[in-house]
């Protein structure tokens, strides 16, 4: 018996299904693409059990006759390609000719289709790649495809699928992308008898975004349109105004020739265009449509056509960056430059110690090394930096690390740091008995806020403020699923959030430490953290939920960016050294460092 054999069509189709059909959403993507290519103006999607039990796609496209329907179930059968050169001019979506036979090989598959000129339609039934029957049927013109019990006969693939809610959320997101890409097509999505999405054809992208994505975000978007005839590039869509940003890239949506794609070139171009206008680590909301000559883009590098490659990535990147940058500049042509008041106009108090302390303090051997200092006991840390620990803080040394929470707000720290000046509105300079200290103001405030919030959420009854007017938020399906799973925990930690319809929620109360202006932004960031990090905590001393709330509470946008008054900076060291870990901010970055007098004298003598 020869060792090398030709695979049967059934096995070959199942292998192809493993590449093309990763999960139920991949089936829906392939079938919707076929419906769009069939010139459908109305597409209906129905699912059960996250698409694992049933996927039904109905359209009013041109349909197929009996011979075409049978050929469509053969491998490499396609109406979009004739020669290899046609790959350089692809303008359609489903062109490979593997989707239908691959799907039919791992499910109970039914295809019904009829053309406008036919009196009757044709119905074909296939199970696990085996043709069971074909017969005439009555139906309107178009195509209806039923996919039941996905991955029938391939249990190894089925057990890797996620929960029903997760699979459904992926489907919701994909359908919304197609609806955005094709506003002229009416879309309907039904999940277990409930209408999740229903959108008639829209005249503009803004209308479609308002209808199916987020009613609030649409008003904060700027229309963009640019063209480079020399490079055959055209870009249009909507981009967020400066100040509208997210903690993840999920709402950076790209379409190339109306195909939803992931592409690093476009992603980096957008981030470069917004550089300096949004905080580091934040991502803008964009819905960008790039039109490019088909021969200059390769959509055939990924089995599901999700990723693409440009022939000239540099020109695409530069064109996109310049178009977005120009739009952002044009949207705010009279930007007010912040004027720094001369120091002579604002009299500053003469530097005096906050609280007099003992002048003889023990000096740290290495004041810059955070790794070593963070291992010392609190009272030792206080001594090293020109402070005198109070009896309350000394008592913390005797506690075990697990039992310690944030120090009491009544802890009195004797500080003799003398505030001198502020540099670049970012650093505060202090004089100490040991030398000069340079302190990062934002990081110090982050550490203080972080431990205050941890102390709040650790209480059995955290203090909160009720909102006179509830704040309404609309979430995408995956975010809504995450919020639902953590709703009880959030309500235990100072929030009161309730469901207000499908993917809609009302925030009725918030913790005392959270400002009302930042509630929606904070909530979205917290949901993103919970979704991406799951149940893993960085610290064994606190629960993951405490930590994620506290981490979200130190975002830069929550802090006042205006110039700090000298009186508040005088008190900042005292507040900082009440914290359990005053040397670094919650992200592990050093808050301050000291130049001692000996080093200074060596440099200038």
Helices and strands as residue ranges (DSSP letters): H 9-20, H 24-37, E 42-48, G 49-51, E 54-59, H 66-71, G 84-89, H 99-104, E 108-114, E 121-127, E 130-137, E 142-148, H 155-158, H 164-181, E 186-191, E 194-199, H 205-212, G 217-220, E 221-228, E 233-240, E 245-246, E 252-256, E 259-261, H 264-273, E 283-284, E 286-292, G 294-296, E 297-298, E 309-310, H 313-331, H 370-373, H 378-384, E 387-388, H 391-396, E 414-415, E 418-423, E 427-432, E 435-440, H 441-457, E 464-474, H 477-492, E 496-499, E 504-511, G 516-518, H 519-533, H 544-552, G 556-558, H 566-576, E 592-596, H 597-604
